[in-house]
């Protein structure tokens, strides 16, 4: 999937995290997504899901890199944005990190989905099983329509009530509570995803049910 969000749509971005704070001449944000294997949620062991996350992040980052090089050959500026980390903003006491650009919000503004109560972007066809990437370009491109469909069923609180550490409030995630499970470090030093409950229990995790 791919969508376009004109830079002027990011009026609510926090100071320092607007596309033009990253690239002063940014006119448009190109946002794209790959689909995460749904089968990775079926295992009672967290390793398959962790593996799928690693691979899809690498795949999106590789696409971001290749697209940036492709545009460069056309003399078009295309600043690559990482699909996950690294990022600079970090509050140690709260275990709170913030990427240089919120890809969830960028995906919404580019028409790729709506943000759910679990803070994940929900696409009409693929649900929340997507990984996002983006490029900032100096081209003035026509924006795609912003999605207006309902991502979370009315009154649904399944993800909020199912979170084992109560890290969700329906609008944001308390990273200090979430990180110990979502980025669990084993005694060998591996970082694994021990929890995917908020993604898995969503009624629309695999596409919005009609």
Secondary structure, DSSP 4 states (H G I P E B T S, - for coil): -EEEEEGGG-TTSPTT-SHHHH-TT--EEEEEEEEPPGGGGS-SSSHHHHHHHHHHHHHHHHHHHHHHHHHHHTT--EEEE-SS---SEEEGGGTEEE-SS-HHHHHHHTTS-EE-TTS-EEBTTTBT-EEEEEEEESS--PPPPPP-S-SS-TT--HHHHH-TT--B-SS-B-HHHHHHHHTEEPTTS-EE----HHHHS-TTTTS---
